[in-house]
């Protein structure tokens, strides 16, 4: 296996608009990265970062993208007209039971009633619908309600009742109970309650990725907990990536997860490390970046 850092050549950034063209163009990026290899079959996973955040010590580094790749084949590093490619062998020294910090951009999807749903959006709607049903406000909604319609009706309801409801929701979540001391309005409390539900759903989804499954070689890890029994887990950077080349509404969501995990099955974990986890791997999701604690 190989680990590569790929950057656009400085002369291209200075003399063309290629950097701007690539920003947000996940389809174009993955096609360009394919050209680093001699096969039409995808044999790599990758992640895009911003050079300033990753290589801030280097001269002339700005906001251009930098890509990290894990591949079975060594990429072509000679005379590439677009990229500077730094490659090294990738055989991390790992042990059963080892604890590692992780950083991973994922496309979290859950299947319900035979259909795939975005975990983040699904968690929000499930919570909002539950709150609407609790206060029997269904008849106040339009025929095809959006997220904003649920929020509007909840905030328009009796202030004390919704405030107590949200306080209870947050008090029952150890990771968010302390936020009650910082919020001052019902709207803020609702926002925190929604975020708590999203994090719960993402923790459940990510923990599921670490489990072994029948007839599938994957997983091999579990999330660690702090002294209060809270998973060492954070989620941020949720965004939607359109892929107009695939259709008018085509695209996928991504979210960045960080925290701490423990290896429970060494060989299965190596498979996950080399092959990625979740969906949309061809578009920059699934690469698990790890470091020793």
N, C-alpha and C positions, 0 to 999 in steps of 0.2 A: 504494500500500500504506500501511497505517496501523499504528502501534505504540501500544498502549494499556496503561495501568496502571489496574486496576479494584479498588476497595476497597468493602467494606460500609460503609454509612452509620453513623457513630458512635452515633446515637440507636437504631439497631436492635441494636447490640451491647450497649448499656446496658439496654434495656428488654425484650429478648426472648432466647430460647434459640437463635436462628437460627445463631449461630456454632457452637454445639455440634452442632446438627443437621447442619451442612455438613461437619464434621470427618470425613474418611474416606468421605464420600458422593460418590464421583466421578460417579455418574449424576445426582444432584441438581444438582451444580455445573455440569455441562455443559449441562443443560437451562436453568438460570438464565442462563448466559452466552449461549445461543442467543437469548434474549429481547432482547438488546442490538441485534439486527439485524432487518431488515425482511423477510428471506427465510427460508424453512424449510430451505434448503440450507446446509450448514455451509461457511462461507467464511472460517474463521479457525482458527488453532492457538493453544494457550495453555499456560501453565505456572503452577502454584500455588506460592507461597512463603509464608513466615511474615513478617508485617509487621515484627516486632522485628528480624529479621536484615537486612531490606532497607531499612527506614526508621527505624532506631534513633535518628536525630537529631530526628525529629518528635515533637511533644508528644502525650501520651496513646496512644502506640503500644504495643501489647501483643502477645499471641500470636495475633491474628486473621489470617486469610488475606489475601493480596494476589495478584492474578492479572495476568499479563502476556500480552497478546494481539497477534498479528500477523494482520491481516485485509485482504481486498481492498476491503471496504466500511467506511466510517466508522461506528463504533457510535453508537447513540443516546445522547447525553450529557445531553439536556434532560429535566428533571422525572422522572428515574428514581427509583422509590420504594425501590430496594434498594441501588443502587451509586453511588459517586462515580467518575467516569470521566475520566481525563486522557489526551488523544489528541494525537499528533503524526504528521506525515507520515513515512513510513519508506522512505527511499531511501539506504541506506548507500553511502558513497563507497569502492568496492572496486577493486582492481587485480589483474591476473593475476600470480601468484607471491607475492602478499601473504601475510604470516604473521600469524595471529590466535590469540588464546586463545579457547577455547570452553567452554561449559557447556550440557549437554543432558540432559534426563530422557528415557529411552528405554524401550521395551518390546522387548528383544532376543529374537528368535525365530529358530530355525533349522529348516529342513525336512529330515527324514530319513525315508527309506522312505515318502514320501508323507504324513507326519504332521508337524505343527508341534510343536516342543519349546522350552521355556524354555532359553535359552542357559546361564544360571547353573546351573540344576538339572542340565541335561544334562552340563555340564563336570564337576560334582562326581561324578555317577554313573559317567561314563566313567573318571575317574581311579580311583575306589574299586574298580570292577569289574576294572580292569587290575591293580591291586595285589593283589586277592584271587586273580586268576588266576595272577599271578606266584608267589605262595606256595602255590598249589593248595589253597585253602581253600573252594572252592565247596560241597563237601559239608557244611560246617559251618554253612551259612546256612539259614534257614527257607525255606519254599516261595516266599513272596512277600516278599523282603527289603526293608527300608527302609534309608535312609541310616545310621541308628543301628546297624543290624545289621552292616553292612560295617565301620563304625568299631570296634565291639566286637570283632569277630573279628580285625581287624588288630592292635589293641592287646593282645589276648590271645596273639598269636603270639610266637614267640621274640624277646625284646626286642632283642638285638644285631642280628639279621637285619633286622627292620623299621626299626630306627634307621639302619642303613647304607643301606638302600633309600631312605629319605626324605632322608637327607643327599645322596645322589647326585641325587635329583630336584631339590632346591633348588640344588645346585652348578651344575646345567646351566641354571639360569634366572638371567641376569645381574641382573635386577631384584630377585631375592629371595635371592641367594647370601649377601649381607651379613647376612641375618636369622639365619643359623646361629650368629653370635656372640652373639645375644640370647636364643635359646631354651634352656630347661634341661630340658625333659621331652619324651618321645616324642610325647605328645598334642599339645603345642604345635607340634612339628615337623610333625605330620600336618595340623594346622589351617593352617599356613603353606603346606604343599605343596598343599592343596586350594585355598587362595586364589590361589596362583600359577597353577594351572590355570584357575581362573575368569577371572583377568585376561587370560591368554593367549587364551581363547575370546572375551572381550569385545573385546579389541584387534582380533582377526581379524574379528569381526562389524562393528565400527565402521569399520574400514579398508575393508571391503567396501561399506559405505554410501557411501563417497566415490568409488567407481569408477563410470565411465560404463558403461552397459549397453545392448545393442542395443535399439532401438525404445523406449527409456525415457529421458526427459530428467531426469536427477537426478545426484546426486553432486557432482563438481567439486572435490574436495579430497583431500589425502593427509595422514597424520599425520607430524609432524616427529619427529626423533630428537635425543637429546643426544649428547655426545662419545663415549659408550660404545656407541652404536647402539641405545639403548633408547628406545622410543616415549614421547613426552611425553604421558602418559595416566594418569589415576587413575579408579577406580570406587568408589562408596560408596552407601549408602542403599538397598540392595536391599530391596524389600518387595512383598507381595501385596495387591492391591486387589480385594475382592469386589464383584460387581455382582449382588445378589440379584434385582433387577428383571429381569435377563436369564436367570435360572435358578439352581437351588440351588448348582451348582458353577461358575457363570460368574464370570469375573474375569480379571485380567491382572497381570503382574509389572512392576515398573519399577526402574531403577537410574540413578543420577546419574553422568554422565561429565564429566570436566574434563580440560583439557590444551591442546595447541597443534596447529594445523593450518596447511597452506599451500594456497592456492587454485591449482588446476591447470587449471580451465576456468571462466572468469568467469561466463558465462551459465548454465551448469549449476549452479554454486554459488548464484547468485541464486535459481534455481528451488527449490533445496533450502532456502534461507533463508526463502523466502516460503511454501513448502508443507510444510515439515517433513520428517522422515525416520523410517523405521521404521513400526511399527504402533501402534494405540491412540491416534491423534492426537485423536480426539473426546473422549478422557478425560485430556488433559493431557500427552501424550507427543509428542516429535518437534520441539519448538520449539528451534532452535539459537541460543543467546545468544552473541554474539561481541564481542570487544574488540580494539583494535589492541595489538600488542606494544610 
